Every structure is written in structure tokens, then in C-alpha cells.
Amino acid sequence: MLKYICRSDRSGTSTAAEVMIAGVVMLLLYIAFLAMNPLYKPPSGRELSRAKACLTNMRLLSGAIEMYNLDGKFMTELDIEALKTGKFLKGEVQCLETRAASYIGIGLTAESLADNSGISCEYHGSQTQLKEKVADLEKRVAWEDSFLGRIPHAISRFFTEELPKI
């Protein structure tokens, strides 16, 4: 690739200045690529961890409701106070994105709790939607770590390692 970017002298090797210029050009192209894509927003680990925490809270609420139902009562709408007074929950359950108790459960049945469609978050949606979002975020974060994390390393290696003769 350097063969096409750098001029070669008669011996077939590139000078250090030409290699440096080629590296700077490649770095500028990389920065321009990132700057020209304003819609790109890399996923953050914080977003992923908050979505996972919300999913965990929904599973915790589903489990608490199932235990409540096993006691002989049946909860058709989410009532966190009843779960706390019956000692099925220790404290308040909050979504980390909204910092509020934003969980909804209407028309709860044993089937809806079993297939994870009974409890939903006002911010994230149902458990099924949130599972899909978490899977997508995990893929995007893994891709970012594997691909974009290597580009700065490759550029720095370009300037520090001895290049093969062309």
C-alpha cells in the first residue's frame, strides 16, 4: 500500500519523510471518516449496564410476584407496596435510566410472567424488547472494542515499527 502512497527512489525504498507523510495522510483520512459520520454514536458500556440492570429488576419483580401468588393471593396489577409489606421485596426497585420506580404490570397472569411479558419498564419497554436491545448493544460494544480499538494501535505501530522494504 505504501508503494502507491509514497514515491520510491531508485533503490526501491521509501524515505522516512515519505513514510511519515503517508502515515499522517492515513490518520487524517481516519479522523475525517469519523467526523463525516454525525449519526454515529458509539454504544457506551454505561448504556449496556443500565439496560441489563433494568432487565434484572424486571426479573426480580416477576419472581417476587410469583412468590406472592404462591402464598394464596393473586396479583393482577403490579403493587410494589404489597410485595414489600409481604416481604417479597426488600426495598424500592428503580430503573437506573429514569431513577424512578417506572415498572408497569397490568393484567398479570401466570403465563405472562412465565413468558416475560408481564412486567415492563416505562423507559425500556417489555422484557422481550429489552432482551433484544441488550443483545444488540452487546454486539455493538464487542465490535467497537475489537475493530475501532485496534485502529489507533495499528496507526501507532505504523510509526514505531520498522517497515519492510518495498
N, C-alpha and C positions, 0 to 999 in steps of 0.2 A: 504494500500500500504506500509506503514511503517513496517507493520508486516513482510513483505518479505524482506525489505531492512535491518532492524535492528534486532539484536538478542534480544530476550526477556529474562529477568531474571525469576526467579521462580514465582514472583508475577504477571507476565504478563504485566509489564510496561517497557517501554524503558527508558534508562538513557538519560540524557541531551546530553552527548557526542555522543551517537549513533544517536540521532535526528539531531544533528549538522552535523555529518558526512553524513547522508542521504541527508540533505539539500544541502551540498556542492557538493555531487555527482550529484544531480539533476541539480544544477546550471551549473556544468561543462558539463553535457550532453546537456543542452540548448545552451551553448556557442559553443560546438562542432557542434551541428546541424546547427547553423548559419554560422560557419566558413567553414563547409564542403560544403556549397552550394554557390560556387563563382558566379554562374549565376544569383543568386537572387539579384535584385536591387529594393529596396522598392520604390514605387512611391512617388514623392515629391509633396507637395502642390504647390510648385512653378511651376512645370511642368503642373499641372492641371489648375492653374490660368492663365498661359500664353496661354494654348490651348483655354480656354474659352474666353480670350481677343481677340485672333485671330478670333474665330468664331463670336464674336460680331462685329469685324471690317468688316468681310465679309458681315454680315447682314446690317451693316451701308452702305457699298458700294452698295449693292443691292437696298436698299431703295433710296439712292441718285440717282442711275441710273433710277429707276422707276419714280422719280420726274422729272428728266431731260427729260425722254421720254414723260411725260405728258405735257411738255412745247411745244410740237410740233416737237421737234428734235428726232432723234432716234440714240442711241449709240449702235454700233455693236461690238466695241472693247473698253476695259476699258481705259478711258482717264481721269486720275485724275486731270490734269490741267484744262480741260474743266469743270469738276464738281466744281473745286474751283473758277474759274472765273465766273461761273453761280451761285455762292453762294449756291450750293447744299452740299458742304463740307466746313467746316471752316478751316481745316488745313490738314497736311500730315497724312496719315493713314499708320502705320507701324506694322509689325509683331514683337512681343516682343522677339521672339527667334532669329531672324536674325538682328533685329534693322535696318531694311531697308524696303522700300516700295516694298514688294515682292508679290504683288497681281496681278493675271492674269485674264483677262476676254476676251475671243476671241469667236466670233460667238454668241454674246449675243442676246437672243430673250426674249419675254415676258414669254414664257413657261420655259426657262432655269432659269430665275430669280425667277419665282414662285416656281419651284421645287428645288431651292437651288443648281443647278448645273452650274450656270453661272460664278460665281466668285470662284477662288481657290487661295491658297497660295502656293508659290514655296516650302516652307518647310513642311507644314502640309497636303497639298493636297486639295481635294474638300471639300465643306461644309458637304456633306454626310459622307465622310471618317472621318472628324474631329469630327462630332457628335458621331460617333461610338467610336472613341478614347476617347472622353470626358466621355462618359458613362462607358467605361471600366476603365478609371482612377478613376472615382468616386467610382465604386465598389471596386477597389483595395485599395484605400485610406481608405474607410469605413471599409474594412475588417482588414486592418493593425491597424487602431485605435481601433477596437473592440476586436480583438484577441491578437495581439502581445503587445498591450498596457496593457493588463491585466496580462500577464505572469510575468513581473517584480513585479507587485503589489502582485500577488499570492505568489511569492517567498519570498518577504519581509514579508508578512502576515504569511508565514510558520514559520519564525524565531521569530516573535513577539507574536503571539497568543499562548495561552495555548492549547496544543494538548489534544485530548480525550484519555483516557486510552484504550489500545488495549487488 
